[in-house]
Amino acid sequence: MTIRLACADFSFPLLPHRRALGLIADLGFEGVDIGLFGGGAQLSPETVLARVPQSAHELSKEMGDSGLSLADIFLMPGSFDVLAANHPDAAERSKSRDLFRRCLEFVALCEGKHMTALPGIPWKDESLQTSVSRASEELAWRAAQAAAVGVVFSIEPHLESVVETPEATIALLGKTPGLTVTLDYTHFTFQGIPDSRIQPLIRHASHFHARGAAAQRLQMPLKQNVIDYSRVVQTMVREDYRGFVGVEYCWDEWKQCNEVDVISETILMRDLLRSAALRTSDQP
């Protein structure tokens, strides 16, 4: 298997963005996952999407200078309730759609082929079914808009979302045409969900995030990791997975994600994935 590896620019939030891209290239990655995070220290939707053509030109030049391909652009306006796709307020949903349109234009101008966003959250004062149904309607619209310009759209199932479990994710995908998944086992592993329940989602994945994790720890050093990434790679081969695999160690206070050596763990995960791909290729 030839595995295409990317690394997240938001792994290194204390570096100027150009230097973060240079570091990712120096670490031997082919692609980069770009985070547009509300209030972000590097690239944020507030600044980038206020001047889409200029921002796309600047990012494209930075990536070109570093020799990196654009693997994914991940849009997160802020905390999970901020401009959520399934916000109960129609005016907020309208603003969310406008932000999505501008981000999609940005992706297309950067000649990107993949965009990730969040699925939405359960809202108080309404049933989970209502929150999920509204998410499905809005995400189907986003998937159609992206497909029209040649971009694959996905959601990342995550803690505190409408799709906290693999089964809930598959149910949402089943009712949402064109939707795919940016699969991050760690949000399920944190809850004690075993790999065997998560593995079926690989066939629905168009992007993948890899890092170490364990029960009640969203991000852990590789030596304490419980996810079988060799099995993940084997399943990717069987399912003919075509997307990038993004190594995504974060340096963030949320869920104690600032308690790992991001550079060292990124290198260790990179090497683990390369070795797993090589072993899989050698198998008859």
Phi, psi and omega in degrees: 000131171269114184258131179262114184257137174235167176224148184277134175295331181282003170291339187232064188290345181272353178267147167304148190302317181300322180288327175298317178295320178298319178296316179300318177295318180297332179281358173089019179274148179276322186236170177226136171267122182261125176261127170252091187249130179304128182075011183296151181285338182251271180256128179231152179298330181300321183266313185296315187273001172280344182214069192302307183300316181294317180297320179295319178298316182294315180294318179301319178294317179299315180294318179297318179297330181269353180074028183253145172267150178278111181274320185195150167242124186251112182264123176220101188297337182168216174299165192300337181270349184284118180049038178298146181303324185255032180302137181294336182275120182300325179294322177291323177295323177296317177296322179296318177296319179298317177298318178299315180302315181294323178292320178297320175299318178299314178302312182296318180293333175277003183061033176279158181239001184213139179222136179243145172216179180269155187277343187110168186234163171288132183256141177296155177070016171210161182286156176300322179301319179294317178298319181292317181297318179294321177299315181300315180299314182290321181289327176296319177299315180297317180299320179292318178299317181293315181299327182295337178246018174077025180247136175273128181252138179220163172244151173259110173299133186212166176304141177072016179255180176286350180232072180278343182239158176301321182293319177295325178295314180297322178296318178295317179299323182295336181252006185234096184301136174081354184279138176236183187235136161267106192269124176232102181306329194298330179291335175272318180301321177308324183274001182084012179284127183285158179307323185300330178279334183276326188308321180301340180287344181300326180291345178257002187270139172245351175209161186214138175248133182235131172196169178280148179201166176207174179303130180067011175225110183291334182216125184222157171301152185301327182293344177250004181290142179248358180279133180272089183288337174295318177293324177302312181296319177300319179293322177301319178296313181297323182269004180057047179295133186245354187275179173285155168248112183264122173283121193230067169277130180255153172242092189207148182288338183299129179054032176062032182284002177259021184248024176233158174277097190299315183295312181297316181291327175298316179296316181296318179292320176305311183291324177298315181293320177297316180295319179297320178294321180294315179298320180294322179293329181281347182284140180291000000 
